[in-house]
Amino acid sequence: MNAVRSYSSGSSRQLSVCQVERWGLRLECPTPDDPFSESEVTWLLPDLGLRLTHHRPRSRHARSGPSTLTAVRVEIGEHGWQTTDLLLGLAVPGGTTARIVRCEEFAAAVAGRVLLPDDADQALRTVHRTLEEISRNRHDLSAWLGHLGIYDSWPPLH
């Protein structure tokens, strides 16, 4: 399989993992330009309108950063999956309260009419619904995913 992640900037990167799952799409992409992260693991959860991301640290001894849930619009086509980032998300550090992130970027996109009103509403509804669900699962992503019927481990092991 020739799996490539293309960015809106025009750049692209070969994926080391690209696998369709019953819940969505599992991706892993090397991050050679990132001094702290060796790869980015991403799960697209189209039914939830979410992208779940975790950066694998380059060093085994480095502390792992939070996982991020981002509101996205996912379109599944004949030749691939396309996502539109809705610029609002949650950082879920594990063991502590999840928090809403990228608020300033989201607000600027709404004010500048870069983000359409329907997309902004979808982002707000998605992030607040997800925050409520994760709160009910003690801010534990694995417990939340299990509640949704996704029993794969998060963050994924090597």
HELIX and SHEET records of a PDB file:
HELIX    1   1 CYS A  103  ALA A  111  1                                   9    
HELIX    2   2 PRO A  117  ARG A  136  1                                  20    
HELIX    3   3 LEU A  141  HIS A  147  1                                   7    
SHEET    1   A 2 VAL A   4  SER A   6  0                                        
SHEET    2   A 2 SER A  12  GLN A  14 -1                                        
SHEET    1   B 7 VAL A  17  GLU A  21  0                                        
SHEET    2   B 7 GLY A  24  PRO A  30 -1                                        
SHEET    3   B 7 SER A  37  LEU A  45 -1                                        
SHEET    4   B 7 LEU A  50  PRO A  57 -1                                        
SHEET    5   B 7 SER A  67  GLY A  77 -1                                        
SHEET    6   B 7 GLY A  80  VAL A  92 -1                                        
SHEET    7   B 7 ARG A  99  VAL A 101 -1                                        
END                                                                             
